[in-house]
Amino acid sequence: MDVPASPSVTSTAPPAPAAGVPTTAAGPAAPRARHSRRRFAALLAAFWPPLLVLALLVGGWQIYTTAAAVDPTVLPSPARIVEQGWANRADLSANTLPTIQETAAGFALSFVLAWAVAVLLDFSRAARRGLYPLLVASQTIPIVAIAPLLIIWFGFGLLPKMLVVTLATFFPLAANLAAGFASADRDAMRLLRSLGAGRLRTFRLLRVPSAMPYFFAGLRVSITYAVVGAVFAEYAGAESGLGIYLQAQKSAFRTDLVLAAVAVTAALSIALFAATYLLERLLLPWQRILRNGDAS
């Protein structure tokens, strides 16, 4: 008797992974590792050139002051600045906090006014013709002349410092916002209006998002002036702050502490400038995707 052949059995076992390719439960780990390496390389490429230049400048400064035995009241070495700044860190911290408070208050006022004025300019052609020239003219007012007058008018409290910071930072914010609102795509505006969107809805859905890159560009310009404006206002007259500290140490011929306060001022400005990029990344994540797409 012929024995019938048994039916063929097809194997359903998954193929073995290729040799040398690491896998995880979710799939290959190589793309994630490559992405992390690319991010680290991008950060390194962004930061090492300025850090190298700074290291060369500070190193040359240190070598010169040590080799030439320069009087520290004329030009202290970086090592002495760091040493004396750390030794006097309590006084520096006590005078830094008022400056931060004045910077935050003045920039908050500038932020609110810039948005209000930019929206008004966008909604009213008459306001644009009447106010924009005055905005430009406000930048011709010398802060060095107006700051002492503000101290005379409003005293040594917080208000005159806020106003100086506002004057120093208002125009870049307002001008960039107004330009951003005007940059909205005309075809998209016509499409929204054809779908029944009113002016306010079109402004919220189209013109505000279009203005955000311009806003952050203006924010980065103005934020660098904020701390310097607060320090200058204190220098004109205040009870405490880095400006008063600078003036006192200059009168005492403590050049090392003057430069230590300058370093604190620069560090605050750099920190605020870097914070604008973090804020942009949180609020506008699509901008990073667009930049990466353009780069590729």
C-alpha positions as CSV (number, residue, x, y, z in Angstrom):
1,M,0.0,0.0,0.0
2,D,1.3,3.4,-0.9
3,V,1.7,5.7,2.1
4,P,0.4,9.2,1.3
5,A,3.0,11.9,1.5
6,S,2.7,14.1,4.6
7,P,1.7,17.7,3.9
8,S,4.6,20.2,3.8
9,V,5.0,22.3,6.9
10,T,5.9,26.0,6.4
11,S,8.1,27.5,9.1
12,T,6.7,30.6,10.7
13,A,9.7,31.4,12.9
14,P,11.0,35.0,12.6
15,P,14.2,35.5,10.7
16,A,17.3,35.8,12.9
17,P,18.6,39.4,13.3
18,A,21.5,40.3,11.2
19,A,24.8,39.9,12.9
20,G,26.1,43.0,14.5
21,V,22.8,44.9,14.6
22,P,21.7,45.6,18.2
23,T,18.0,45.2,18.9
24,T,15.6,46.1,21.7
25,A,12.1,45.1,22.4
26,A,10.9,48.1,20.4
27,G,13.2,47.6,17.4
28,P,16.8,48.6,16.4
29,A,18.6,50.9,18.9
30,A,21.0,52.2,16.2
31,P,18.8,55.1,15.0
32,R,18.3,56.4,18.5
33,A,22.0,56.3,19.2
34,R,22.8,58.0,15.9
35,H,20.3,60.8,16.8
36,S,21.9,61.3,20.2
37,R,25.4,61.4,18.6
38,R,24.2,64.0,16.0
39,R,22.7,66.2,18.8
40,F,25.9,66.0,20.8
41,A,28.0,66.8,17.7
42,A,25.7,69.8,16.9
43,L,26.0,71.2,20.5
44,L,29.8,70.7,20.4
45,A,30.1,72.4,17.0
46,A,28.0,75.4,18.3
47,F,29.9,75.9,21.6
48,W,33.5,75.0,21.1
49,P,34.6,77.9,18.8
50,P,33.5,80.7,21.2
51,L,34.7,78.8,24.2
52,L,38.1,78.3,22.5
53,V,38.4,82.0,21.7
54,L,37.4,82.9,25.2
55,A,40.0,80.5,26.7
56,L,42.7,82.0,24.4
57,L,41.8,85.6,25.5
58,V,41.7,84.8,29.2
59,G,44.9,82.7,29.0
60,G,46.7,85.5,27.2
61,W,45.4,88.0,29.7
62,Q,46.6,85.9,32.6
63,I,50.1,85.3,31.0
64,Y,50.5,89.1,30.3
65,T,49.5,90.3,33.8
66,T,51.7,87.7,35.5
67,A,54.8,88.1,33.2
68,A,54.6,91.9,33.2
69,A,53.8,92.2,37.0
70,V,51.0,94.6,36.2
71,D,49.6,96.5,39.2
72,P,46.2,94.8,40.1
73,T,44.6,98.2,40.7
74,V,45.3,98.9,37.0
75,L,44.6,95.5,35.4
76,P,44.0,92.5,37.7
77,S,44.5,89.0,36.4
78,P,41.6,86.7,35.7
79,A,42.7,84.5,38.5
80,R,42.5,87.5,40.9
81,I,39.1,88.5,39.6
82,V,37.7,85.1,40.3
83,E,39.4,84.8,43.7
84,Q,38.2,88.2,44.9
85,G,34.8,87.8,43.4
86,W,34.4,84.5,45.2
87,A,35.7,86.1,48.5
88,N,33.1,88.9,48.1
89,R,30.3,86.7,46.8
90,A,27.9,87.7,49.6
91,D,28.1,91.4,48.6
92,L,27.9,90.5,44.9
93,S,24.8,88.3,45.5
94,A,23.1,90.9,47.6
95,N,23.5,93.5,44.9
96,T,22.7,91.1,42.0
97,L,19.2,90.3,43.3
98,P,17.9,94.0,43.0
99,T,19.3,94.1,39.5
100,I,17.4,90.9,38.6
101,Q,14.2,92.3,40.1
102,E,14.5,95.5,38.1
103,T,15.3,93.7,34.9
104,A,12.3,91.4,35.3
105,A,9.9,94.2,36.2
106,G,11.1,96.5,33.4
107,F,11.1,93.8,30.8
108,A,7.6,92.6,31.8
109,L,6.3,96.1,31.3
110,S,8.2,96.4,27.9
111,F,6.7,93.0,26.9
112,V,3.1,94.1,27.6
113,L,3.5,97.5,26.0
114,A,5.2,96.0,22.9
115,W,2.3,93.5,22.3
116,A,-0.3,96.2,22.9
117,V,1.3,98.7,20.6
118,A,2.1,96.1,17.9
119,V,-1.5,94.8,17.9
120,L,-2.8,98.4,17.7
121,L,-0.5,99.1,14.7
122,D,-1.7,96.0,13.0
123,F,-5.4,96.7,13.5
124,S,-5.4,100.5,12.8
125,R,-3.7,102.1,9.8
126,A,-4.2,105.5,11.3
127,A,-2.4,104.4,14.5
128,R,0.4,103.0,12.3
129,R,0.8,106.3,10.6
130,G,0.7,108.3,13.9
131,L,2.6,106.0,16.3
132,Y,5.3,104.3,14.3
133,P,7.3,107.5,13.7
134,L,7.1,108.1,17.5
135,L,8.4,104.6,18.2
136,V,11.4,105.3,16.0
137,A,11.9,108.7,17.6
138,S,11.9,107.0,21.1
139,Q,15.1,105.3,20.1
140,T,16.9,108.6,19.6
141,I,16.4,109.5,23.2
142,P,19.8,109.1,24.9
143,I,19.4,106.9,28.0
144,V,22.5,108.5,29.5
145,A,20.5,111.8,29.6
146,I,17.1,110.6,30.5
147,A,18.1,108.2,33.3
148,P,19.2,110.9,35.8
149,L,16.0,112.8,35.1
150,L,13.9,109.7,35.9
151,I,15.8,109.4,39.2
152,I,15.0,113.1,39.9
153,W,11.3,112.7,39.0
154,F,10.6,109.3,40.6
155,G,13.2,108.8,43.3
156,F,15.5,105.9,44.0
157,G,12.9,103.2,44.0
158,L,12.0,100.5,41.5
159,L,9.9,102.7,39.1
160,P,12.7,104.7,37.4
161,K,14.8,101.5,36.8
162,M,11.8,99.8,35.3
163,L,11.3,102.7,32.9
164,V,14.9,102.7,31.8
165,V,14.8,99.0,31.1
166,T,11.5,99.5,29.2
167,L,13.0,102.3,27.1
168,A,16.0,100.2,26.3
169,T,14.0,97.1,25.3
170,F,10.6,98.2,24.0
171,F,11.4,99.2,20.4
172,P,13.0,95.9,19.1
173,L,10.0,93.9,20.5
174,A,7.3,96.2,19.1
175,A,8.9,96.7,15.7
176,N,9.6,93.0,15.2
177,L,6.1,92.0,16.3
178,A,4.5,94.6,13.9
179,A,6.7,93.2,11.0
180,G,5.7,89.7,12.0
181,F,2.0,90.4,11.9
182,A,2.4,92.1,8.5
183,S,4.3,89.0,7.1
184,A,1.2,86.7,7.2
185,D,0.5,84.9,4.0
186,R,-2.1,86.8,1.9
187,D,-3.5,83.7,0.2
188,A,-4.0,82.0,3.6
189,M,-5.8,85.1,4.9
190,R,-8.1,85.1,1.9
191,L,-8.8,81.4,2.4
192,L,-9.7,81.9,6.1
193,R,-12.0,84.8,5.3
194,S,-13.7,82.8,2.5
195,L,-14.4,80.1,5.1
196,G,-16.1,82.7,7.3
197,A,-13.3,83.6,9.7
198,G,-13.6,87.2,11.1
199,R,-10.7,89.6,11.6
200,L,-10.1,88.5,15.2
201,R,-10.1,84.8,14.3
202,T,-7.8,85.4,11.4
203,F,-5.5,87.4,13.6
204,R,-5.4,84.6,16.2
205,L,-5.1,81.7,13.8
206,L,-2.7,83.2,11.2
207,R,-1.1,86.5,12.0
208,V,0.0,85.6,15.6
209,P,1.7,82.3,14.5
210,S,3.3,84.1,11.6
211,A,4.7,86.8,13.9
212,M,6.3,84.3,16.4
213,P,9.7,83.9,14.6
214,Y,9.9,87.7,14.3
215,F,9.0,88.1,18.0
216,F,11.7,85.8,19.1
217,A,14.2,87.6,16.9
218,G,13.3,90.9,18.6
219,L,13.2,89.2,22.0
220,R,16.9,88.1,21.6
221,V,17.9,91.6,20.7
222,S,16.1,93.4,23.5
223,I,16.9,90.9,26.2
224,T,20.6,91.7,25.9
225,Y,19.8,95.3,26.7
226,A,17.7,94.6,29.7
227,V,20.4,93.8,32.3
228,V,22.7,96.6,31.0
229,G,19.8,99.1,31.2
230,A,19.0,98.1,34.8
231,V,22.7,98.4,35.8
232,F,23.0,101.8,34.1
233,A,19.8,103.1,35.9
234,E,21.4,102.0,39.2
235,Y,24.6,103.7,38.2
236,A,22.6,106.9,37.8
237,G,21.1,106.6,41.3
238,A,19.9,103.7,43.5
239,E,20.1,102.3,46.9
240,S,21.4,98.9,45.9
241,G,22.2,96.8,42.8
242,L,25.2,96.0,40.6
243,G,25.3,99.6,39.3
244,I,25.8,101.0,42.8
245,Y,28.3,98.2,43.6
246,L,30.3,99.0,40.5
247,Q,30.4,102.7,41.4
248,A,31.5,102.0,45.0
249,Q,34.3,99.6,44.0
250,K,35.5,102.0,41.3
251,S,35.8,104.7,43.9
252,A,37.8,102.3,46.1
253,F,40.1,101.4,43.2
254,R,39.0,97.8,43.4
255,T,39.3,97.1,39.7
256,D,39.2,93.3,40.4
257,L,35.7,93.6,42.0
258,V,34.6,96.0,39.3
259,L,35.4,93.4,36.7
260,A,33.8,90.7,38.8
261,A,30.6,92.6,38.8
262,V,30.9,93.1,35.0
263,A,31.3,89.3,34.7
264,V,28.1,88.8,36.7
265,T,26.3,91.3,34.5
266,A,27.5,89.5,31.3
267,A,26.6,86.1,32.7
268,L,23.0,87.3,33.5
269,S,22.7,88.6,29.9
270,I,24.0,85.4,28.4
271,A,21.7,83.3,30.5
272,L,18.6,85.4,29.5
273,F,19.7,85.2,25.8
274,A,20.0,81.4,26.1
275,A,16.6,81.2,27.8
276,T,15.0,82.7,24.7
277,Y,16.1,79.7,22.6
278,L,14.7,77.3,25.2
279,L,11.4,79.2,25.3
280,E,11.2,79.2,21.5
281,R,11.9,75.5,21.4
282,L,9.0,74.9,23.9
283,L,6.5,77.2,22.3
284,L,7.5,76.7,18.6
285,P,8.6,73.1,18.2
286,W,7.8,73.2,14.5
287,Q,10.5,75.8,13.9
288,R,13.2,73.3,14.8
289,I,11.7,70.7,12.4
290,L,11.6,73.3,9.6
291,R,15.3,74.3,10.2
292,N,16.3,70.6,10.2
293,G,14.4,70.1,7.0
294,D,16.1,73.1,5.3
295,A,19.5,71.9,6.5
296,S,18.9,68.4,5.1
